[in-house]
Amino acid sequence: MSILHAVAEDPATLAELVERTGLPRATAHRLAVALEGHRLVRRRPDGSWAPGPALAELGRGSRDRADQLAEAATRHLVTLRDASGESAQFYVRDGSTRVCVAAAERLSGLRDTVPVGARLPMTAGSAAHALLAFAPAEEVTPLLQAASFTARTLLDVRRRGWAHSVAEREPGVASLSAPVRDGAGGVLGAVSVSGPVERLGRRPSPEVVGAVLDAAHAIARASR
C-alpha cells in the first residue's frame, strides 16, 4: 500500500520510492516488481513506476458492483413500498455515516422522505442497528458512546434478523430495517421502511417484518 500511495499522484523512480515510503531500497524494489507483475503498477520508459491498469479495472469493478446493488435495491424497494404502504430505503455504511443509495417514496399522504444521497448518522435509527449488528466490536464500540441504542439492541438484531426503532432519528418517525448480507455473511447494506409511528406502530406487524425480510433476501440474491 505504501508503494501504491507513493505513485498515486506522481510517477516515482526507485530512489523516490525509497524517499516517499521510508522502505529499504531492496524492499521497495522487490515490492514494486511484485506489484508490476500483478499490473498494479507499470514501468514507464524512463524506468519510473506509475499506477498500473489493474487499479483502474478494480475501480471500475467496484463501481459496477455498487451500481448493480443500487439497481437491484431500487427494483425491490418499489415492491416493499407497495407491500408495506410506507417509504422504503436502502442504505450502505460509509464509516460513521450511512448513505441512502436507493429509495421508493410513499405515493401519497404523510411520509418520511429520505432522498438518495442523503447521509445519516450511524448512531440512530433501525438501519444503523442493522448495519452495525454484524460489524466487528472494534468498529461498534466507539459509535455506541454517542448512540441512541446499546450493545443489547444489536444483540437482539443478530438474534431475530431485523431492527426496529421509534423516534431515534426524528420525533414521530418509526422505522424497520434488515441487513442485506452476501454469501459469506458480510453486510452489503440495510433495507428499511420508515413512516409515522401512528402507522408503523411501536411494535411492527408481522406482515411488515415479513415484507422487509423478503426485500432483504431478494436484494441479496439479485446482487450475487
Secondary structure, 3 states (H helix, E strand, C coil): CHHHHHHCCCCECHHHHHHHHCCCHHHHHHHHHHHHHCCCEEECCCCCEEECHHHHHHHHHHHHHHHHHHHHHHHHHHHHHHHHCCEEEEEEEECCEEEEEEEECCCCCCCCCCCCCCEEECCCCHHHHHHHCCCCHHHHHHHHCCCCCCHHHHHHHHHHCCEEEECCCCCCEEEEEEEEECCCCCEEEEEEEEEEHHHHCCCCCHHHHHHHHHHHHHHHHHCC
